Amino acid sequence: MVVAKSIALFALAALLEIGGAWLVWQGVREHRGWVWIGAGTVALGAYGFVAAFQPDANFGRVLAAYGGVFIAGSLVWGMVADGFRPDRWDVTGGLVCMIGVGLIMYGPR
């Protein structure tokens, strides 16, 4: 149950951080305006709170593992939101990162 909660929190954190950054990007680079930038800023702030609810009490471990989630999630977000087509090196790198997440967060201690 703890692992399932952790995975769900990582997924929500990725949605908020990557989505928030994408909204800011759209507001600035695509000239969509301050509403998009504001929504992105709120989402980015909410990400910080979600990360704090991870069951593991070690900030460094949680954020290091989340880095791998962010990398893989960013590739997926780009595919869904922007039509990005990852090549085999993108996919391989994302998989390596997710293996790292598993080792850092869920390896036996």
C-alpha positions in Angstrom: 0.0 0.0 0.0 2.9 2.4 0.8 4.5 1.8 -2.6 1.1 2.3 -4.4 0.7 5.6 -2.5 4.2 6.7 -3.4 3.7 5.9 -7.1 0.4 7.8 -7.1 2.1 10.8 -5.5 4.9 10.7 -8.1 2.4 10.6 -10.9 0.4 13.6 -9.4 3.7 15.5 -8.8 4.7 14.9 -12.4 1.3 16.1 -13.7 1.6 19.3 -11.7 5.2 20.1 -12.3 5.4 19.2 -16.0 1.9 20.6 -16.7 2.7 23.7 -14.8 6.0 24.2 -16.7 4.1 23.6 -20.0 1.5 26.1 -19.1 4.2 28.8 -18.4 5.9 27.8 -21.6 2.7 28.2 -23.5 2.0 31.5 -21.9 5.4 33.0 -22.6 6.7 31.2 -25.8 3.3 30.8 -27.5 2.0 34.2 -26.3 -1.1 32.7 -24.7 -1.0 35.3 -21.9 -0.9 35.8 -18.2 -3.8 33.4 -17.4 -1.8 30.5 -18.7 1.3 31.7 -16.8 -0.7 32.1 -13.6 -2.2 28.6 -13.9 1.2 27.2 -14.5 2.6 29.0 -11.4 -0.2 27.6 -9.2 0.4 24.1 -10.6 4.2 24.4 -9.9 3.5 25.5 -6.3 1.1 22.7 -5.8 3.8 20.2 -7.0 5.9 21.2 -4.0 3.1 20.3 -1.6 2.4 16.9 -3.3 6.1 16.0 -3.1 6.1 16.6 0.7 3.5 13.9 1.2 5.8 11.0 0.0 5.9 8.3 2.7 9.7 8.3 2.7 11.0 11.1 5.1 14.2 11.7 3.2 14.0 14.8 1.1 17.1 14.0 -0.9 15.9 10.5 -1.8 12.5 11.6 -2.8 13.7 14.5 -5.0 16.4 12.4 -6.5 13.9 9.7 -7.4 11.4 12.2 -8.7 14.1 13.5 -11.1 13.8 10.2 -13.0 10.0 10.4 -12.9 10.3 14.0 -14.3 12.5 12.9 -17.2 10.3 10.0 -18.3 7.1 12.0 -17.7 8.4 14.9 -19.7 9.0 12.6 -22.7 5.4 11.3 -22.4 4.0 14.8 -21.9 5.8 15.9 -25.1 4.3 13.0 -27.0 0.8 13.7 -25.8 0.7 17.5 -25.7 3.1 18.5 -28.5 3.4 15.5 -30.9 7.0 14.8 -29.9 8.3 11.5 -31.3 11.0 10.1 -29.1 13.8 8.1 -30.7 15.2 4.9 -29.3 17.8 6.9 -27.2 15.0 8.9 -25.6 13.1 5.8 -24.8 16.2 4.0 -23.5 17.1 7.0 -21.3 13.6 7.2 -19.9 13.7 3.5 -19.0 17.1 3.8 -17.3 15.7 6.7 -15.3 12.7 4.7 -14.2 14.9 1.8 -13.1 16.8 4.4 -11.1 13.6 5.5 -9.4 12.8 2.0 -8.4 16.3 1.4 -7.0 16.4 4.7 -5.1 12.8 4.6 -3.7 12.0 0.9 -3.4 15.2 -1.0 -3.0 15.7 -3.0 0.1 17.2 -1.2 3.0 
